[in-house]
Amino acid sequence: MAAGRSIITATGSYIPPLRIPNQRFLENTFFDPRGGRLEKSNSEIIRKLHEITGIEERRYAPPDLCASDMAAAAAEAALEGRDRESLDYIIVAHNFGDVKNGNLRCDTVPTLASRVKHRLGIRNPYTVAFDLPFGCPGWLQGMITADGFIRAGMARRILVIGAETLGRIADPHDVDSMIYSDGAGATLLEARAGEAGIVSHLARTDAVDHAYLLHMGASYNPEKNGGELYIKMNGHEIYKYAVKTVPLVVKQNLESSGIDLQEVKKILVHQANEKLDAAIIRRLFDLYRVREVPEDIMPMIISWTGNSSVATLPTLLDLILRGRLDGHRLHSGDIVVFASVGAGMNVNSMIYRMP
């Protein structure tokens, strides 16, 4: 099988229809990590969260859908009119498997990728389906993995999906629960000759000192003692780590590719926190001693989608390529940088030239 450059030939996404505005959290009872009631009013807490994250609303999956259902929906959108039986791999990035509404148990058997293949009705036994847990950078790491298969001549068509229901494993008594959301995005990669496609990528894991900045833990509500585990994070330390590390990885990735920052048309950053993403971009430009950051270089959708982990980047890309994100278009030859950071702590970057 001849190798080629990995080209994104189709995208799809599933953005849940349930809109959850910030006002929905006015009645929540919030505690600190030690179990003490927060003194600030909920309206003040919500206002501060909006100030930092930019989130006005987030999306939750309908009660009857899980991550694999949304993954299949995003895959259907990406594969519309295309031969799905010729797929070599289906890679599904997630962190918690299928979490049913009202049930905190994570279901990962069979894999979400096998569930998606089943839902798509693919009978080809050599369409290999597997999952990839890598924190929020999971979809991007799936793209990196797929590119490796294609460059090695081991595959020609690979479907990479990111799907998550973070809203279901968020502690309602933790302020950070207001950040999380649900969704799915899919990308079809195909081998093509030419200069367009994935140019290069880079990833790193800093586990000695930072592995548990994101982890699972008990509810902050001291009266909840059922043994349930919720997603927890040290937001302050994650912010410092991300602002220091992500720009360095992106710069190293650009330099190894021989591409200058001034050639970059768009930087698609994992939609984790608007203030954090802006600081990452500012730091990247500082590393290049460039004062002005182009206003349109960093598309953002977090204000209305929230942070859906592995789904944020493929959803953002799908909206841009379908012309559904005002003010953001991509044209042939444009250089796009993808970057993400998340649990592990993992960071990755990918440079892509539009066909």
Buried (B, 14 or more C-beta within 10 A) or exposed (E): EEBBBBBBBBBBBBBBEBEBEBEBBEEBEBBEEEBEEBEEEBEEBBEEBBEBBBBBBBBBBEEEBBBBBBBBBBBBBBBEEBEBEEBBBBBBBBBBBBBBBEEBEBBBEEBBBBBBBEBBEBEEEEBBBBBBBBBBBBBBBBBBBBBBBBBEEEBBBBBBBBBBBBBBBBBBBBBBBBBBBBBBBBBBBBBBEEEBBBBBBBBBBBEEEBBBBBEBBBBBBEEBEEEBBBBBBBBEBBBBBBBEBBBBBBBEBBEEBEBEBEBBBBBBBBBBBBEBBBBBBEBBBEEEEEEEBBEEBBBBBBBBBBBBBBBBBBBBBBBBBEEEBEEBEBEEEBBBBBBBBBBBBBBBBBBBBBB
